[in-house]
Amino acid sequence: MSDILSQYKGCSIKDLPTPNFIINEEKFDRNCTAMLNNVETLSQQCGVPIKFRAHVKTHKTVKGTLKQLGHGLPLATRTTRAILVSTLKEAVELLDHQDSGCLDYINDISYSLPCCVPEFIPLLSNLSRRVDNLQVFVDNIEHLENLRKFGRPASGKKWSIFIKVDMGTNRAGLAFDSSDFLNLLKFLSSPGTKEIIEPYGFYAHAGHSYSSATIYDTQNLLIEEIKAVNCAAKVLCSMDPTIDASGLTLSVGATPTSNSLKLDNKSTLVKLITTELIGNLEIHCGNYCMYDLQQVATGCVQDCELSGFVLGTVLSSYPSRGELLSNTGVMSLTRESSSIKGFGNCVDLQQVLGSEEFSRDWYVARISQEHGILKPRRKWEDTSPLKLGTKFAVLPQHVCITMGQFPYYFVANSQGIVTDVWVPFQKW
Ligand SMILES: Cc1ncc(COP(=O)(O)O)c(C=O)c1O
């Protein structure tokens, strides 16, 4: 990719080939700084340490990870060394980079997919040798049986597990009041298991917070996430009195619920944390460094806070049906949706780098493999036409998945000049 960088460094984004993915570095930095500072503020308001764990799944890059951890962000009030990964490849490549430079920016990795089945356990075991703290996710008694059968991981320490708690998303995890959950904890507390496996803590991710419409809804869901992991920890401690609750991590978050930390009024949240928690609170999230229309739809962010977009070109025009053709089809945008109509909002390139609210004249109404059909939100006659050949930005619906379509991302400054190219650890 150094060829790409040498070819385009210093160019205006207007001169880049399309479709491509662009990151506005200043907005990325601002988003990372804001989240670190919001967690720090909560920690100070509660008078207890609250850890932040960054999910790197959205961009899957070294440079993006460093920023999420707080490096190179002069206004960030804290840093962190803890990450979440969505694939083993993300962990391995980040550790390869760290080792090759004799660096030490990550010391704590959680792999957020419950995958303790025979195919993956040897890989997790190898990974355990490479990082001080590795947590694997568990939500099935068979996961524990498999780990116990395998024995201790290559690090020689016990398997450190995050028990995934489902608090309404119905994706992965167990409800803390379910019989499956109780059986899992019983097995965890049995003598043969305790030699091999130890609980690191409980983990909740309110994926359903993505359908929230206001920041107050997301704050309520953050409170529910915290209550769920706290209840789960209480159940474990009541079943096994040898467990020291103060050593358990209670990890919660999704970008919408974590964004609710922006609210000035956090009295209910602060009271819950200071009076009821039996373990150590950790906030985790990932999408927040980029944002997308799904996040705008939650009411927690504005579209001008998005730090990335797809660059596309207008290819043809059909005035009789009031539509334009672009090259931003499903291969570049994906087929994600939200309460915001269409598959992406079109924004003028002059506007997209700024911080003023965007006009929303055009959106991507239909997509096939490489065709993107743009429609105006108002009547065709009342909308300023986009000429053939015009380059424009599309704000994607779900940026984590959109970025997965691109082999590299152009990084631009606020003047729209390319400064870097980030290469992601794509796929598996
Ligand atoms: C298990 C898990 N934890 C955390 C996250 C991060 O959530 P978000 O991207 O909303 O911050 C995700 C994202 O999909 C996830 O699957």
The ligand as a Tripos MOL2 file, in Angstrom:
@<TRIPOS>MOLECULE
LIG
   16    16     1     0     0
SMALL
NO_CHARGES

@<TRIPOS>ATOM
      1 C1        -19.9390   -8.1290   21.5540 C.3       1 LIG1
      2 C2        -19.7610   -6.7080   21.1370 C.ar      1 LIG1
      3 N1        -19.2830   -5.8420   22.0310 N.ar      1 LIG1
      4 C3        -19.1020   -4.5380   21.7090 C.ar      1 LIG1
      5 C4        -19.4080   -4.0670   20.4630 C.ar      1 LIG1
      6 C5        -19.1800   -2.6220   20.1540 C.3       1 LIG1
      7 O1        -20.4010   -2.0040   19.9190 O.3       1 LIG1
      8 P1        -20.4480   -0.6000   19.2080 P.3       1 LIG1
      9 O2        -19.8290   -0.7700   17.8650 O.co2     1 LIG1
     10 O3        -21.8860   -0.2350   19.1830 O.co2     1 LIG1
     11 O4        -19.6550    0.3300   20.0260 O.co2     1 LIG1
     12 C6        -19.9200   -4.9410   19.5030 C.ar      1 LIG1
     13 C7        -20.2750   -4.4560   18.1790 C.2       1 LIG1
     14 O5        -20.9090   -5.0860   17.3750 O.2       1 LIG1
     15 C8        -20.0910   -6.3080   19.8470 C.ar      1 LIG1
     16 O6        -20.5670   -7.1970   18.9690 O.3       1 LIG1
@<TRIPOS>BOND
     1     1     2 1
     2     2     3 ar
     3     2    15 ar
     4     3     4 ar
     5     4     5 ar
     6     5     6 1
     7     5    12 ar
     8     6     7 1
     9     7     8 1
    10     8     9 2
    11     8    10 1
    12     8    11 1
    13    12    13 1
    14    12    15 ar
    15    13    14 2
    16    15    16 1
@<TRIPOS>SUBSTRUCTURE
     1 LIG1         1 GROUP 0 **** ****
